[in-house]
Amino acid sequence: MERHNSDLLKRYKKSISIDTLMCMLPEVLFGLFFPAIKNIFQDSIHLVLICTFLLSFLIYLFLDIIFLKRSLGKRLYRLVILKQSEDRKVKYFHYVYRRFLELAIHSLFTRTFSDKCRIIEQATHTRIDYFD
């Protein structure tokens, strides 16, 4: 059972990394097209930069919803978010709240990644499991 949880946590951690990299796409595009953007938005380049970071943040929060309840990282590692009580569906709010907590709970607040996951699961009443 512990081996199952260990593998699940590793997959979940890797899926978070993939999703984070995917959400950095607007910043990468901003960096690539900076000379053109600078010429177009001469006076408001800071506003464009702030909007780019805000767009990345929103993409990260809504990634599970955008990809129909399973983000790209979760699809690659065959994971799914389930409600702890099996009789109810996971609401969109729980997907967004989970994502927010993934960002908000820093490793300085918890000893291990499994502690972080346990806090997220208790707060959202959801859990991560393998997709069949």
N, CA, C and O atoms as a Tinker XYZ file with bonds, in Angstrom:
   528  protein
     1  N      0.827000   -1.198000    0.000000    73     2
     2  CA     0.000000    0.000000    0.000000    64     1     3
     3  C      0.871000    1.261000    0.000000    63     2     4     5
     4  O      0.566000    2.233000   -0.691000    81     3
     5  N      1.950000    1.235000    0.777000    73     3     6
     6  CA     2.821000    2.404000    0.851000    64     5     7
     7  C      3.534000    2.638000   -0.479000    63     6     8     9
     8  O      3.761000    3.782000   -0.874000    81     7
     9  N      3.887000    1.556000   -1.166000    73     7    10
    10  CA     4.518000    1.674000   -2.484000    64     9    11
    11  C      3.557000    2.325000   -3.476000    63    10    12    13
    12  O      3.968000    3.129000   -4.313000    81    11
    13  N      2.277000    1.972000   -3.377000    73    11    14
    14  CA     1.237000    2.562000   -4.218000    64    13    15
    15  C      1.179000    4.070000   -3.980000    63    14    16    17
    16  O      1.151000    4.842000   -4.938000    81    15
    17  N      1.160000    4.496000   -2.725000    73    15    18
    18  CA     1.101000    5.919000   -2.392000    64    17    19
    19  C      2.361000    6.651000   -2.834000    63    18    20    21
    20  O      2.290000    7.787000   -3.303000    81    19
    21  N      3.500000    6.011000   -2.687000    73    19    22
    22  CA     4.762000    6.625000   -3.092000    64    21    23
    23  C      4.792000    6.872000   -4.598000    63    22    24    25
    24  O      5.189000    7.949000   -5.045000    81    23
    25  N      4.378000    5.888000   -5.371000    73    23    26
    26  CA     4.330000    6.045000   -6.822000    64    25    27
    27  C      3.310000    7.111000   -7.219000    63    26    28    29
    28  O      3.560000    7.905000   -8.126000    81    27
    29  N      2.178000    7.129000   -6.551000    73    27    30
    30  CA     1.142000    8.113000   -6.823000    64    29    31
    31  C      1.646000    9.525000   -6.552000    63    30    32    33
    32  O      1.405000   10.432000   -7.348000    81    31
    33  N      2.347000    9.718000   -5.431000    73    31    34
    34  CA     2.881000   11.033000   -5.094000    64    33    35
    35  C      3.946000   11.471000   -6.093000    63    34    36    37
    36  O      4.001000   12.645000   -6.460000    81    35
    37  N      4.783000   10.552000   -6.533000    73    35    38
    38  CA     5.807000   10.894000   -7.537000    64    37    39
    39  C      5.151000   11.331000   -8.837000    63    38    40    41
    40  O      5.563000   12.316000   -9.450000    81    39
    41  N      4.142000   10.603000   -9.248000    73    39    42
    42  CA     3.434000   10.958000  -10.484000    64    41    43
    43  C      2.746000   12.310000  -10.347000    63    42    44    45
    44  O      2.772000   13.127000  -11.268000    81    43
    45  N      2.137000   12.535000   -9.203000    73    43    46
    46  CA     1.436000   13.797000   -8.969000    64    45    47
    47  C      2.413000   14.964000   -8.978000    63    46    48    49
    48  O      2.124000   16.015000   -9.551000    81    47
    49  N      3.563000   14.786000   -8.349000    73    47    50
    50  CA     4.574000   15.836000   -8.307000    64    49    51
    51  C      5.092000   16.132000   -9.715000    63    50    52    53
    52  O      5.299000   17.295000  -10.063000    81    51
    53  N      5.300000   15.106000  -10.517000    73    51    54
    54  CA     5.753000   15.297000  -11.897000    64    53    55
    55  C      4.668000   15.966000  -12.733000    63    54    56    57
    56  O      4.969000   16.795000  -13.592000    81    55
    57  N      3.417000   15.613000  -12.487000    73    55    58
    58  CA     2.330000   16.232000  -13.254000    64    57    59
    59  C      2.220000   17.719000  -12.928000    63    58    60    61
    60  O      1.919000   18.524000  -13.809000    81    59
    61  N      2.458000   18.087000  -11.681000    73    59    62
    62  CA     2.452000   19.505000  -11.305000    64    61    63
    63  C      3.580000   20.239000  -12.029000    63    62    64    65
    64  O      3.394000   21.363000  -12.494000    81    63
    65  N      4.741000   19.605000  -12.122000    73    63    66
    66  CA     5.872000   20.225000  -12.823000    64    65    67
    67  C      5.560000   20.440000  -14.300000    63    66    68    69
    68  O      5.873000   21.496000  -14.848000    81    67
    69  N      4.953000   19.462000  -14.942000    73    67    70
    70  CA     4.591000   19.584000  -16.366000    64    69    71
    71  C      3.577000   20.705000  -16.551000    63    70    72    73
    72  O      3.693000   21.505000  -17.479000    81    71
    73  N      2.587000   20.763000  -15.671000    73    71    74
    74  CA     1.567000   21.801000  -15.773000    64    73    75
    75  C      2.170000   23.189000  -15.549000    63    74    76    77
    76  O      1.778000   24.153000  -16.208000    81    75
    77  N      3.110000   23.288000  -14.633000    73    75    78
    78  CA     3.765000   24.567000  -14.376000    64    77    79
    79  C      4.564000   25.022000  -15.588000    63    78    80    81
    80  O      4.528000   26.194000  -15.963000    81    79
    81  N      5.281000   24.096000  -16.194000    73    79    82
    82  CA     6.039000   24.439000  -17.403000    64    81    83
    83  C      5.112000   24.881000  -18.531000    63    82    84    85
    84  O      5.432000   25.808000  -19.275000    81    83
    85  N      3.989000   24.230000  -18.655000    73    83    86
    86  CA     3.034000   24.580000  -19.692000    64    85    87
    87  C      2.455000   25.985000  -19.468000    63    86    88    89
    88  O      2.182000   26.711000  -20.423000    81    87
    89  N      2.276000   26.346000  -18.225000    73    87    90
    90  CA     1.709000   27.661000  -17.912000    64    89    91
    91  C      2.723000   28.782000  -18.117000    63    90    92    93
    92  O      2.354000   29.956000  -18.143000    81    91
    93  N      3.976000   28.432000  -18.260000    73    91    94
    94  CA     5.005000   29.441000  -18.503000    64    93    95
    95  C      5.073000   29.844000  -19.976000    63    94    96    97
    96  O      5.860000   30.717000  -20.342000    81    95
    97  N      4.269000   29.224000  -20.810000    73    95    98
    98  CA     4.271000   29.515000  -22.244000    64    97    99
    99  C      4.045000   31.005000  -22.552000    63    98   100   101
   100  O      4.762000   31.545000  -23.394000    81    99
   101  N      3.090000   31.695000  -21.917000    73    99   102
   102  CA     2.940000   33.132000  -22.209000    64   101   103
   103  C      4.202000   33.938000  -21.890000    63   102   104   105
   104  O      4.530000   34.880000  -22.611000    81   103
   105  N      4.912000   33.574000  -20.815000    73   103   106
   106  CA     6.141000   34.296000  -20.474000    64   105   107
   107  C      7.246000   34.024000  -21.488000    63   106   108   109
   108  O      8.009000   34.925000  -21.836000    81   107
   109  N      7.332000   32.779000  -21.964000    73   107   110
   110  CA     8.323000   32.433000  -22.984000    64   109   111
   111  C      8.037000   33.202000  -24.271000    63   110   112   113
   112  O      8.948000   33.750000  -24.892000    81   111
   113  N      6.768000   33.237000  -24.665000    73   111   114
   114  CA     6.396000   33.990000  -25.863000    64   113   115
   115  C      6.664000   35.478000  -25.696000    63   114   116   117
   116  O      7.084000   36.147000  -26.640000    81   115
   117  N      6.426000   35.994000  -24.504000    73   115   118
   118  CA     6.719000   37.398000  -24.222000    64   117   119
   119  C      8.214000   37.660000  -24.407000    63   118   120   121
   120  O      8.600000   38.668000  -24.998000    81   119
   121  N      9.053000   36.755000  -23.901000    73   119   122
   122  CA    10.494000   36.914000  -24.049000    64   121   123
   123  C     10.949000   36.825000  -25.496000    63   122   124   125
   124  O     11.826000   37.577000  -25.922000    81   123
   125  N     10.355000   35.910000  -26.254000    73   123   126
   126  CA    10.736000   35.755000  -27.660000    64   125   127
   127  C     10.331000   36.961000  -28.503000    63   126   128   129
   128  O     11.077000   37.395000  -29.382000    81   127
   129  N      9.175000   37.483000  -28.235000    73   127   130
   130  CA     8.660000   38.587000  -29.040000    64   129   131
   131  C      8.825000   39.946000  -28.358000    63   130   132   133
   132  O      8.153000   40.908000  -28.729000    81   131
   133  N      9.711000   40.032000  -27.368000    73   131   134
   134  CA     9.893000   41.277000  -26.626000    64   133   135
   135  C     10.247000   42.467000  -27.520000    63   134   136   137
   136  O      9.670000   43.539000  -27.338000    81   135
   137  N     11.176000   42.327000  -28.484000    73   135   138
   138  CA    11.476000   43.500000  -29.323000    64   137   139
   139  C     10.254000   44.031000  -30.078000    63   138   140   141
   140  O     10.062000   45.244000  -30.169000    81   139
   141  N      9.434000   43.137000  -30.614000    73   139   142
   142  CA     8.233000   43.578000  -31.327000    64   141   143
   143  C      7.213000   44.174000  -30.363000    63   142   144   145
   144  O      6.579000   45.188000  -30.659000    81   143
   145  N      7.065000   43.536000  -29.216000    73   143   146
   146  CA     6.112000   44.037000  -28.216000    64   145   147
   147  C      6.553000   45.400000  -27.703000    63   146   148   149
   148  O      5.727000   46.283000  -27.472000    81   147
   149  N      7.855000   45.565000  -27.526000    73   147   150
   150  CA     8.381000   46.838000  -27.027000    64   149   151
   151  C      8.096000   47.965000  -28.012000    63   150   152   153
   152  O      7.782000   49.084000  -27.606000    81   151
   153  N      8.204000   47.672000  -29.304000    73   151   154
   154  CA     7.917000   48.703000  -30.312000    64   153   155
   155  C      6.440000   49.043000  -30.370000    63   154   156   157
   156  O      6.079000   50.199000  -30.587000    81   155
   157  N      5.583000   48.054000  -30.181000    73   155   158
   158  CA     4.137000   48.293000  -30.262000    64   157   159
   159  C      3.617000   48.993000  -29.006000    63   158   160   161
   160  O      2.854000   49.955000  -29.095000    81   159
   161  N      4.033000   48.505000  -27.842000    73   159   162
   162  CA     3.538000   49.033000  -26.562000    64   161   163
   163  C      4.654000   49.808000  -25.854000    63   162   164   165
   164  O      5.059000   49.427000  -24.756000    81   163
   165  N      5.147000   50.863000  -26.450000    73   163   166
   166  CA     6.297000   51.589000  -25.912000    64   165   167
   167  C      6.061000   52.117000  -24.504000    63   166   168   169
   168  O      6.909000   51.965000  -23.625000    81   167
   169  N      4.923000   52.726000  -24.298000    73   167   170
   170  CA     4.673000   53.372000  -23.005000    64   169   171
   171  C      4.087000   52.429000  -21.968000    63   170   172   173
   172  O      4.128000   52.727000  -20.774000    81   171
   173  N      3.558000   51.326000  -22.389000    73   171   174
   174  CA     2.876000   50.453000  -21.426000    64   173   175
   175  C      3.464000   49.045000  -21.395000    63   174   176   177
   176  O      2.725000   48.073000  -21.235000    81   175
   177  N      4.767000   48.923000  -21.544000    73   175   178
   178  CA     5.402000   47.605000  -21.544000    64   177   179
   179  C      5.241000   46.911000  -20.188000    63   178   180   181
   180  O      5.142000   45.685000  -20.136000    81   179
   181  N      5.212000   47.675000  -19.096000    73   179   182
   182  CA     5.014000   47.082000  -17.771000    64   181   183
   183  C      3.608000   46.493000  -17.639000    63   182   184   185
   184  O      3.421000   45.449000  -17.014000    81   183
   185  N      2.642000   47.160000  -18.223000    73   183   186
   186  CA     1.275000   46.643000  -18.210000    64   185   187
   187  C      1.186000   45.326000  -18.980000    63   186   188   189
   188  O      0.506000   44.396000  -18.546000    81   187
   189  N      1.865000   45.249000  -20.109000    73   187   190
   190  CA     1.869000   44.012000  -20.893000    64   189   191
   191  C      2.544000   42.894000  -20.102000    63   190   192   193
   192  O      2.073000   41.757000  -20.120000    81   191
   193  N      3.632000   43.199000  -19.414000    73   191   194
   194  CA     4.316000   42.202000  -18.599000    64   193   195
   195  C      3.425000   41.710000  -17.454000    63   194   196   197
   196  O      3.366000   40.510000  -17.187000    81   195
   197  N      2.748000   42.613000  -16.795000    73   195   198
   198  CA     1.835000   42.233000  -15.713000    64   197   199
   199  C      0.689000   41.383000  -16.258000    63   198   200   201
   200  O      0.301000   40.392000  -15.640000    81   199
   201  N      0.152000   41.765000  -17.401000    73   199   202
   202  CA    -0.927000   40.972000  -18.016000    64   201   203
   203  C     -0.443000   39.580000  -18.408000    63   202   204   205
   204  O     -1.193000   38.609000  -18.306000    81   203
   205  N      0.801000   39.481000  -18.852000    73   203   206
   206  CA     1.371000   38.179000  -19.200000    64   205   207
   207  C      1.473000   37.289000  -17.975000    63   206   208   209
   208  O      1.106000   36.116000  -18.032000    81   207
   209  N      1.963000   37.826000  -16.876000    73   207   210
   210  CA     2.056000   37.038000  -15.643000    64   209   211
   211  C      0.667000   36.674000  -15.116000    63   210   212   213
   212  O      0.458000   35.564000  -14.626000    81   211
   213  N     -0.267000   37.596000  -15.216000    73   211   214
   214  CA    -1.633000   37.315000  -14.786000    64   213   215
   215  C     -2.260000   36.223000  -15.641000    63   214   216   217
   216  O     -2.967000   35.358000  -15.125000    81   215
   217  N     -2.006000   36.258000  -16.939000    73   215   218
   218  CA    -2.509000   35.226000  -17.839000    64   217   219
   219  C     -1.929000   33.858000  -17.470000    63   218   220   221
   220  O     -2.651000   32.861000  -17.467000    81   219
   221  N     -0.639000   33.806000  -17.161000    73   219   222
   222  CA    -0.011000   32.541000  -16.750000    64   221   223
   223  C     -0.637000   32.010000  -15.469000    63   222   224   225
   224  O     -0.882000   30.810000  -15.343000    81   223
   225  N     -0.893000   32.896000  -14.527000    73   223   226
   226  CA    -1.509000   32.509000  -13.256000    64   225   227
   227  C     -2.918000   31.957000  -13.486000    63   226   228   229
   228  O     -3.285000   30.927000  -12.919000    81   227
   229  N     -3.691000   32.633000  -14.305000    73   227   230
   230  CA    -5.059000   32.178000  -14.588000    64   229   231
   231  C     -5.060000   30.851000  -15.345000    63   230   232   233
   232  O     -5.891000   29.983000  -15.079000    81   231
   233  N     -4.139000   30.696000  -16.277000    73   231   234
   234  CA    -4.035000   29.422000  -16.989000    64   233   235
   235  C     -3.738000   28.307000  -16.001000    63   234   236   237
   236  O     -4.335000   27.234000  -16.082000    81   235
   237  N     -2.821000   28.547000  -15.068000    73   235   238
   238  CA    -2.488000   27.515000  -14.080000    64   237   239
   239  C     -3.704000   27.157000  -13.229000    63   238   240   241
   240  O     -3.971000   25.979000  -12.989000    81   239
   241  N     -4.439000   28.166000  -12.774000    73   239   242
   242  CA    -5.594000   27.896000  -11.919000    64   241   243
   243  C     -6.682000   27.108000  -12.641000    63   242   244   245
   244  O     -7.318000   26.234000  -12.051000    81   243
   245  N     -6.894000   27.418000  -13.910000    73   243   246
   246  CA    -8.002000   26.817000  -14.646000    64   245   247
   247  C     -7.556000   25.705000  -15.595000    63   246   248   249
   248  O     -8.327000   25.312000  -16.471000    81   247
   249  N     -6.366000   25.202000  -15.449000    73   247   250
   250  CA    -5.838000   24.204000  -16.377000    64   249   251
   251  C     -6.655000   22.918000  -16.380000    63   250   252   253
   252  O     -6.899000   22.349000  -17.445000    81   251
   253  N     -7.077000   22.456000  -15.225000    73   251   254
   254  CA    -7.894000   21.244000  -15.169000    64   253   255
   255  C     -9.233000   21.441000  -15.865000    63   254   256   257
   256  O     -9.739000   20.526000  -16.514000    81   255
   257  N     -9.797000   22.612000  -15.736000    73   255   258
   258  CA   -11.082000   22.896000  -16.376000    64   257   259
   259  C    -10.901000   23.048000  -17.879000    63   258   260   261
   260  O    -11.724000   22.561000  -18.654000    81   259
   261  N     -9.827000   23.720000  -18.298000    73   259   262
   262  CA    -9.560000   23.912000  -19.727000    64   261   263
   263  C     -9.399000   22.570000  -20.427000    63   262   264   265
   264  O     -9.907000   22.381000  -21.532000    81   263
   265  N     -8.701000   21.644000  -19.797000    73   263   266
   266  CA    -8.458000   20.330000  -20.392000    64   265   267
   267  C     -9.489000   19.291000  -19.951000    63   266   268   269
   268  O     -9.191000   18.098000  -19.901000    81   267
   269  N    -10.686000   19.743000  -19.634000    73   267   270
   270  CA   -11.810000   18.860000  -19.302000    64   269   271
   271  C    -11.513000   17.931000  -18.126000    63   270   272   273
   272  O    -11.580000   16.708000  -18.249000    81   271
   273  N    -11.186000   18.534000  -16.991000    73   271   274
   274  CA   -11.024000   17.891000  -15.689000    64   273   275
   275  C     -9.726000   17.112000  -15.513000    63   274   276   277
   276  O     -9.503000   16.537000  -14.447000    81   275
   277  N     -8.869000   17.077000  -16.523000    73   275   278
   278  CA    -7.563000   16.422000  -16.383000    64   277   279
   279  C     -6.543000   17.222000  -17.176000    63   278   280   281
   280  O     -6.559000   17.210000  -18.406000    81   279
   281  N     -5.664000   17.911000  -16.479000    73   279   282
   282  CA    -4.651000   18.713000  -17.155000    64   281   283
   283  C     -3.698000   17.820000  -17.945000    63   282   284   285
   284  O     -3.748000   16.595000  -17.840000    81   283
   285  N     -2.842000   18.440000  -18.724000    73   283   286
   286  CA    -1.907000   17.687000  -19.545000    64   285   287
   287  C     -0.989000   16.806000  -18.693000    63   286   288   289
   288  O     -0.727000   15.656000  -19.044000    81   287
   289  N     -0.506000   17.346000  -17.581000    73   287   290
   290  CA     0.347000   16.560000  -16.683000    64   289   291
   291  C     -0.379000   15.360000  -16.096000    63   290   292   293
   292  O      0.190000   14.273000  -15.991000    81   291
   293  N     -1.624000   15.554000  -15.718000    73   291   294
   294  CA    -2.411000   14.439000  -15.169000    64   293   295
   295  C     -2.706000   13.404000  -16.242000    63   294   296   297
   296  O     -2.731000   12.207000  -15.957000    81   295
   297  N     -2.927000   13.849000  -17.470000    73   295   298
   298  CA    -3.167000   12.910000  -18.568000    64   297   299
   299  C     -1.912000   12.084000  -18.866000    63   298   300   301
   300  O     -1.996000   10.875000  -19.082000    81   299
   301  N     -0.754000   12.740000  -18.875000    73   299   302
   302  CA     0.493000   12.017000  -19.155000    64   301   303
   303  C      0.796000   10.961000  -18.093000    63   302   304   305
   304  O      1.279000    9.874000  -18.409000    81   303
   305  N      0.512000   11.289000  -16.839000    73   303   306
   306  CA     0.806000   10.358000  -15.743000    64   305   307
   307  C     -0.419000    9.559000  -15.304000    63   306   308   309
   308  O     -0.393000    8.883000  -14.275000    81   307
   309  N     -1.485000    9.641000  -16.087000    73   307   310
   310  CA    -2.708000    8.849000  -15.869000    64   309   311
   311  C     -3.264000    9.023000  -14.455000    63   310   312   313
   312  O     -3.483000    8.050000  -13.733000    81   311
   313  N     -3.485000   10.281000  -14.079000    73   311   314
   314  CA    -4.036000   10.620000  -12.776000    64   313   315
   315  C     -5.381000   11.316000  -12.953000    63   314   316   317
   316  O     -5.675000   11.884000  -14.005000    81   315
   317  N     -6.172000   11.257000  -11.919000    73   315   318
   318  CA    -7.478000   11.898000  -11.930000    64   317   319
   319  C     -7.777000   12.413000  -10.528000    63   318   320   321
   320  O     -7.313000   11.849000   -9.537000    81   319
   321  N     -8.555000   13.491000  -10.454000    73   319   322
   322  CA    -9.005000   14.034000   -9.171000    64   321   323
   323  C    -10.387000   13.480000   -8.890000    63   322   324   325
   324  O    -11.295000   13.593000   -9.713000    81   323
   325  N    -10.538000   12.882000   -7.725000    73   323   326
   326  CA   -11.815000   12.300000   -7.320000    64   325   327
   327  C    -12.278000   12.929000   -6.020000    63   326   328   329
   328  O    -11.473000   13.425000   -5.232000    81   327
   329  N    -13.567000   12.904000   -5.810000    73   327   330
   330  CA   -14.146000   13.347000   -4.544000    64   329   331
   331  C    -13.870000   12.282000   -3.488000    63   330   332   333
   332  O    -13.908000   11.092000   -3.801000    81   331
   333  N    -13.595000   12.672000   -2.258000    73   331   334
   334  CA   -13.314000   11.687000   -1.216000    64   333   335
   335  C    -14.527000   10.824000   -0.930000    63   334   336   337
   336  O    -14.395000    9.627000   -0.672000    81   335
   337  N    -15.705000   11.424000   -0.973000    73   335   338
   338  CA   -16.918000   10.616000   -0.872000    64   337   339
   339  C    -17.351000   10.285000   -2.298000    63   338   340   341
   340  O    -17.601000   11.182000   -3.102000    81   339
   341  N    -17.434000    9.032000   -2.595000    73   339   342
   342  CA   -17.622000    8.555000   -3.971000    64   341   343
   343  C    -18.967000    8.922000   -4.591000    63   342   344   345
   344  O    -19.141000    8.773000   -5.801000    81   343
   345  N    -19.914000    9.395000   -3.798000    73   343   346
   346  CA   -21.247000    9.620000   -4.331000    64   345   347
   347  C    -21.421000   10.964000   -5.039000    63   346   348   349
   348  O    -22.463000   11.203000   -5.649000    81   347
   349  N    -20.435000   11.834000   -4.970000    73   347   350
   350  CA   -20.588000   13.149000   -5.584000    64   349   351
   351  C    -19.504000   13.411000   -6.620000    63   350   352   353
   352  O    -18.402000   12.868000   -6.540000    81   351
   353  N    -19.841000   14.263000   -7.606000    73   351   354
   354  CA   -18.871000   14.671000   -8.609000    64   353   355
   355  C    -18.020000   15.814000   -8.057000    63   354   356   357
   356  O    -18.441000   16.537000   -7.154000    81   355
   357  N    -16.827000   15.963000   -8.607000    73   355   358
   358  CA   -15.950000   17.068000   -8.219000    64   357   359
   359  C    -16.443000   18.329000   -8.927000    63   358   360   361
   360  O    -16.628000   18.340000  -10.144000    81   359
   361  N    -16.651000   19.377000   -8.156000    73   359   362
   362  CA   -17.129000   20.632000   -8.730000    64   361   363
   363  C    -15.940000   21.432000   -9.255000    63   362   364   365
   364  O    -14.804000   21.242000   -8.821000    81   363
   365  N    -16.223000   22.323000  -10.190000    73   363   366
   366  CA   -15.169000   23.143000  -10.783000    64   365   367
   367  C    -14.428000   23.957000   -9.737000    63   366   368   369
   368  O    -13.223000   24.179000   -9.856000    81   367
   369  N    -15.147000   24.405000   -8.707000    73   367   370
   370  CA   -14.520000   25.170000   -7.637000    64   369   371
   371  C    -13.391000   24.373000   -6.986000    63   370   372   373
   372  O    -12.346000   24.934000   -6.655000    81   371
   373  N    -13.595000   23.072000   -6.802000    73   371   374
   374  CA   -12.578000   22.247000   -6.152000    64   373   375
   375  C    -11.320000   22.117000   -7.003000    63   374   376   377
   376  O    -10.213000   22.059000   -6.468000    81   375
   377  N    -11.484000   22.069000   -8.334000    73   375   378
   378  CA   -10.311000   22.036000   -9.204000    64   377   379
   379  C     -9.488000   23.307000   -9.056000    63   378   380   381
   380  O     -8.264000   23.252000   -8.934000    81   379
   381  N    -10.163000   24.451000   -9.067000    73   379   382
   382  CA    -9.470000   25.735000   -8.950000    64   381   383
   383  C     -8.866000   25.890000   -7.564000    63   382   384   385
   384  O     -7.735000   26.357000   -7.428000    81   383
   385  N     -9.608000   25.505000   -6.536000    73   383   386
   386  CA    -9.114000   25.611000   -5.161000    64   385   387
   387  C     -7.890000   24.724000   -4.954000    63   386   388   389
   388  O     -6.934000   25.132000   -4.295000    81   387
   389  N     -7.913000   23.531000   -5.505000    73   387   390
   390  CA    -6.759000   22.624000   -5.431000    64   389   391
   391  C     -5.542000   23.257000   -6.062000    63   390   392   393
   392  O     -4.454000   23.234000   -5.487000    81   391
   393  N     -5.721000   23.831000   -7.261000    73   391   394
   394  CA    -4.613000   24.487000   -7.961000    64   393   395
   395  C     -4.063000   25.645000   -7.156000    63   394   396   397
   396  O     -2.849000   25.826000   -7.069000    81   395
   397  N     -4.963000   26.438000   -6.561000    73   395   398
   398  CA    -4.524000   27.564000   -5.751000    64   397   399
   399  C     -3.702000   27.082000   -4.564000    63   398   400   401
   400  O     -2.666000   27.666000   -4.245000    81   399
   401  N     -4.160000   26.021000   -3.913000    73   399   402
   402  CA    -3.417000   25.492000   -2.772000    64   401   403
   403  C     -2.076000   24.887000   -3.189000    63   402   404   405
   404  O     -1.113000   24.942000   -2.423000    81   403
   405  N     -2.000000   24.316000   -4.383000    73   403   406
   406  CA    -0.719000   23.806000   -4.873000    64   405   407
   407  C      0.303000   24.931000   -4.965000    63   406   408   409
   408  O      1.486000   24.727000   -4.694000    81   407
   409  N     -0.157000   26.114000   -5.347000    73   407   410
   410  CA     0.735000   27.265000   -5.415000    64   409   411
   411  C      0.984000   27.889000   -4.044000    63   410   412   413
   412  O      2.107000   28.282000   -3.728000    81   411
   413  N     -0.056000   27.977000   -3.244000    73   411   414
   414  CA     0.019000   28.722000   -1.987000    64   413   415
   415  C      0.786000   27.993000   -0.885000    63   414   416   417
   416  O      1.469000   28.634000   -0.086000    81   415
   417  N      0.685000   26.688000   -0.832000    73   415   418
   418  CA     1.357000   25.945000    0.240000    64   417   419
   419  C      2.789000   25.683000   -0.195000    63   418   420   421
   420  O      3.054000   24.807000   -1.018000    81   419
   421  N      3.688000   26.441000    0.358000    73   419   422
   422  CA     5.100000   26.338000    0.008000    64   421   423
   423  C      5.757000   25.224000    0.818000    63   422   424   425
   424  O      5.261000   24.834000    1.875000    81   423
   425  N      6.852000   24.731000    0.321000    73   423   426
   426  CA     7.544000   23.626000    0.996000    64   425   427
   427  C      8.086000   24.027000    2.361000    63   426   428   429
   428  O      8.392000   23.155000    3.175000    81   427
   429  N      8.213000   25.317000    2.632000    73   427   430
   430  CA     8.653000   25.749000    3.957000    64   429   431
   431  C      7.587000   25.495000    5.028000    63   430   432   433
   432  O      7.907000   25.395000    6.213000    81   431
   433  N      6.320000   25.391000    4.611000    73   431   434
   434  CA     5.231000   25.178000    5.550000    64   433   435
   435  C      5.005000   23.706000    5.881000    63   434   436   437
   436  O      4.371000   23.387000    6.887000    81   435
   437  N      5.508000   22.830000    5.063000    73   435   438
   438  CA     5.315000   21.395000    5.276000    64   437   439
   439  C      6.659000   20.695000    5.250000    63   438   440   441
   440  O      7.620000   21.199000    4.668000    81   439
   441  N      6.724000   19.544000    5.874000    73   439   442
   442  CA     7.975000   18.786000    5.883000    64   441   443
   443  C      8.199000   18.039000    4.580000    63   442   444   445
   444  O      9.314000   18.013000    4.058000    81   443
   445  N      7.147000   17.434000    4.056000    73   443   446
   446  CA     7.282000   16.621000    2.850000    64   445   447
   447  C      6.169000   16.953000    1.872000    63   446   448   449
   448  O      5.201000   17.632000    2.214000    81   447
   449  N      6.323000   16.466000    0.654000    73   447   450
   450  CA     5.299000   16.661000   -0.361000    64   449   451
   451  C      4.016000   15.923000    0.019000    63   450   452   453
   452  O      2.918000   16.386000   -0.289000    81   451
   453  N      4.152000   14.790000    0.680000    73   451   454
   454  CA     2.949000   14.052000    1.096000    64   453   455
   455  C      2.159000   14.846000    2.142000    63   454   456   457
   456  O      0.931000   14.771000    2.168000    81   455
   457  N      2.848000   15.608000    3.008000    73   455   458
   458  CA     2.139000   16.478000    3.954000    64   457   459
   459  C      1.366000   17.563000    3.217000    63   458   460   461
   460  O      0.229000   17.883000    3.567000    81   459
   461  N      1.999000   18.122000    2.195000    73   459   462
   462  CA     1.334000   19.138000    1.381000    64   461   463
   463  C      0.084000   18.553000    0.729000    63   462   464   465
   464  O     -0.970000   19.189000    0.718000    81   463
   465  N      0.200000   17.349000    0.188000    73   463   466
   466  CA    -0.944000   16.692000   -0.452000    64   465   467
   467  C     -2.049000   16.410000    0.557000    63   466   468   469
   468  O     -3.232000   16.563000    0.252000    81   467
   469  N     -1.664000   16.004000    1.737000    73   467   470
   470  CA    -2.650000   15.708000    2.776000    64   469   471
   471  C     -3.426000   16.976000    3.159000    63   470   472   473
   472  O     -4.640000   16.924000    3.353000    81   471
   473  N     -2.731000   18.107000    3.266000    73   471   474
   474  CA    -3.387000   19.373000    3.586000    64   473   475
   475  C     -4.356000   19.765000    2.473000    63   474   476   477
   476  O     -5.477000   20.196000    2.742000    81   475
   477  N     -3.919000   19.613000    1.225000    73   475   478
   478  CA    -4.774000   19.941000    0.079000    64   477   479
   479  C     -6.005000   19.042000    0.049000    63   478   480   481
   480  O     -7.115000   19.514000   -0.199000    81   479
   481  N     -5.815000   17.766000    0.296000    73   479   482
   482  CA    -6.941000   16.831000    0.285000    64   481   483
   483  C     -7.933000   17.125000    1.392000    63   482   484   485
   484  O     -9.142000   17.017000    1.186000    81   483
   485  N     -7.437000   17.496000    2.567000    73   483   486
   486  CA    -8.339000   17.821000    3.669000    64   485   487
   487  C     -9.123000   19.103000    3.388000    63   486   488   489
   488  O    -10.305000   19.203000    3.718000    81   487
   489  N     -8.459000   20.075000    2.779000    73   487   490
   490  CA    -9.117000   21.353000    2.519000    64   489   491
   491  C    -10.149000   21.251000    1.397000    63   490   492   493
   492  O    -11.198000   21.893000    1.462000    81   491
   493  N     -9.864000   20.455000    0.377000    73   491   494
   494  CA   -10.755000   20.395000   -0.792000    64   493   495
   495  C    -11.685000   19.192000   -0.794000    63   494   496   497
   496  O    -12.595000   19.117000   -1.619000    81   495
   497  N    -11.469000   18.253000    0.116000    73   495   498
   498  CA   -12.258000   17.020000    0.171000    64   497   499
   499  C    -12.172000   16.236000   -1.141000    63   498   500   501
   500  O    -13.136000   15.599000   -1.564000    81   499
   501  N    -11.005000   16.296000   -1.771000    73   499   502
   502  CA   -10.756000   15.537000   -2.994000    64   501   503
   503  C     -9.491000   14.719000   -2.792000    63   502   504   505
   504  O     -8.774000   14.880000   -1.804000    81   503
   505  N     -9.238000   13.841000   -3.749000    73   503   506
   506  CA    -8.020000   13.024000   -3.697000    64   505   507
   507  C     -7.539000   12.737000   -5.108000    63   506   508   509
   508  O     -8.302000   12.812000   -6.072000    81   507
   509  N     -6.271000   12.411000   -5.208000    73   507   510
   510  CA    -5.676000   12.037000   -6.488000    64   509   511
   511  C     -5.618000   10.519000   -6.558000    63   510   512   513
   512  O     -5.282000    9.860000   -5.574000    81   511
   513  N     -5.944000    9.969000   -7.712000    73   511   514
   514  CA    -5.859000    8.532000   -7.883000    64   513   515
   515  C     -5.496000    8.220000   -9.325000    63   514   516   517
   516  O     -5.481000    9.108000  -10.178000    81   515
   517  N     -5.207000    6.968000   -9.589000    73   515   518
   518  CA    -4.896000    6.539000  -10.946000    64   517   519
   519  C     -6.137000    6.550000  -11.801000    63   518   520   521
   520  O     -7.230000    6.256000  -11.318000    81   519
   521  N     -5.982000    6.887000  -13.067000    73   519   522
   522  CA    -7.075000    6.853000  -14.025000    64   521   523
   523  C     -7.110000    5.462000  -14.652000    63   522   524   525
   524  O     -6.086000    4.964000  -15.121000    81   523
   525  N     -8.257000    4.848000  -14.660000    73   523   526
   526  CA    -8.378000    3.492000  -15.234000    64   525   527
   527  C     -8.608000    3.544000  -16.703000    63   526   528
   528  O     -8.733000    2.502000  -17.346000    81   527
